[in-house]
Amino acid sequence: MTNLLIIETSARSSSISTALAHEFIEKLTLNTVELNLKNRNLNSDQLENLDEEMTTALRSGVKNPTELQAKTIAQSDKMIGELDAADIILIAAPMHNFTISAQLRTYIDYITRPGKTFGYTEAGPKGLLVDRPVYIISTRGGQYGDGASDKPNPYDFQSSYLRHILSFIGLTSVEIIAANGMDMGDKPQAEGLATARTKIDAIVKAKASELAA
Ligand SMILES: Cc1cc2nc3c(=O)[nH]c(=O)nc-3n(C[C@H](O)[C@H](O)[C@H](O)COP(=O)(O)O)c2cc1C
């Protein structure tokens, strides 16, 4: 059984990134990968932005937490536990303002936690999560290339940011599945979806044969 954590980060009920992420999951299942699914939906289960009380709880630790601090720590622990339990992490991420949605930004505030997911050594910061594959389905209204790190598009801050923050907490095996041109009309959208689906198919095929071996 493979534990797959899907993180849905779009505010839209007709989200294309979420739909593509579910196609990814269906294709894995069709390729006989047995999945134990955990869904973290940042839209239906909204996280509160961190204020000072909450930030203190997560960043400094508190001996006698207030009710709000205890709730914040419990939410953070739960979401870090979900990451820890996952064999595969799948993030459905629309590009917002050249980077990530507010929902995903807040989620990152909760899971990037000193002593839990990162620490500092004499050599500098060290990610504390055990690495595992992270697939990011990135839908974009416009055109920003494929999100690969070797030839980055200068305005695709989303891919570079996500790669960096995930590696900061230990997750370095990140692959971007870009769906470009989602808001540019029928033809560019169809082409963007086809490119994303081709990449999903290749990843699913490789993953299925790796797990079957
Ligand atoms: C608040 C907001 C900001 C956006 N910013 C960008 C952007 O910077 N670049 C871009 O290409 N598309 C941008 N878009 C368009 C979305 O990336 C695009 O519609 C995408 O397909 C949405 O994915 P979803 O259907 O999963 O929500 C933005 C959309 C919203 C709602």
The ligand as an SDF file (V2000), in Angstrom:
LIG
                    3D

 31 33  0  0  0  0  0  0  0  0999 V2000
   -5.6630   35.5530   -7.4150 C   0  0  0  0  0  0  0  0  0  0  0  0
   -5.1790   34.9640   -8.7130 C   0  0  0  0  0  0  0  0  0  0  0  0
   -3.9170   35.2840   -9.1770 C   0  0  0  0  0  0  0  0  0  0  0  0
   -3.4690   34.7440  -10.3810 C   0  0  0  0  0  0  0  0  0  0  0  0
   -2.1980   35.0410  -10.7970 N   0  0  0  0  0  0  0  0  0  0  0  0
   -1.7200   34.5000  -11.9520 C   0  0  0  0  0  0  0  0  0  0  0  0
   -0.3980   34.7670  -12.3900 C   0  0  0  0  0  0  0  0  0  0  0  0
    0.3800   35.4590  -11.7590 O   0  0  0  0  0  0  0  0  0  0  0  0
   -0.0010   34.2190  -13.5580 N   0  0  0  0  0  0  0  0  0  0  0  0
   -0.8110   33.4100  -14.2970 C   0  0  0  0  0  0  0  0  0  0  0  0
   -0.3870   32.9330  -15.3500 O   0  0  0  0  0  0  0  0  0  0  0  0
   -2.0640   33.1210  -13.8940 N   0  0  0  0  0  0  0  0  0  0  0  0
   -2.5280   33.6510  -12.7430 C   0  0  0  0  0  0  0  0  0  0  0  0
   -3.8010   33.3550  -12.3250 N   0  0  0  0  0  0  0  0  0  0  0  0
   -4.6090   32.4100  -13.1150 C   0  0  0  0  0  0  0  0  0  0  0  0
   -4.5390   30.9920  -12.5640 C   0  0  0  0  0  0  0  0  0  0  0  0
   -3.1970   30.5660  -12.3770 O   0  0  0  0  0  0  0  0  0  0  0  0
   -5.2030   30.0290  -13.5300 C   0  0  0  0  0  0  0  0  0  0  0  0
   -6.5520   30.4290  -13.7430 O   0  0  0  0  0  0  0  0  0  0  0  0
   -5.1490   28.6020  -13.0260 C   0  0  0  0  0  0  0  0  0  0  0  0
   -5.6370   27.7480  -14.0230 O   0  0  0  0  0  0  0  0  0  0  0  0
   -5.9860   28.4260  -11.7840 C   0  0  0  0  0  0  0  0  0  0  0  0
   -5.8570   27.0960  -11.3080 O   0  0  0  0  0  0  0  0  0  0  0  0
   -7.0710   26.3930  -10.5460 P   0  0  0  0  0  0  0  0  0  0  0  0
   -8.1240   26.1630  -11.6110 O   0  0  0  0  0  0  0  0  0  0  0  0
   -6.5320   25.1330  -10.0120 O   0  0  0  0  0  0  0  0  0  0  0  0
   -7.5590   27.3360   -9.4950 O   0  0  0  0  0  0  0  0  0  0  0  0
   -4.2900   33.8800  -11.1400 C   0  0  0  0  0  0  0  0  0  0  0  0
   -5.5660   33.5640  -10.6620 C   0  0  0  0  0  0  0  0  0  0  0  0
   -6.0210   34.1050   -9.4610 C   0  0  0  0  0  0  0  0  0  0  0  0
   -7.3830   33.7260   -8.9520 C   0  0  0  0  0  0  0  0  0  0  0  0
  1  2  1  0
  2  3  1  0
  2 30  2  0
  3  4  2  0
  4  5  1  0
  4 28  1  0
  5  6  2  0
  6  7  1  0
  6 13  1  0
  7  8  2  0
  7  9  1  0
  9 10  1  0
 10 11  2  0
 10 12  1  0
 12 13  2  0
 13 14  1  0
 14 15  1  0
 14 28  1  0
 15 16  1  0
 16 17  1  0
 16 18  1  0
 18 19  1  0
 18 20  1  0
 20 21  1  0
 20 22  1  0
 22 23  1  0
 23 24  1  0
 24 25  2  0
 24 26  1  0
 24 27  1  0
 28 29  2  0
 29 30  1  0
 30 31  1  0
M  END
$$$$
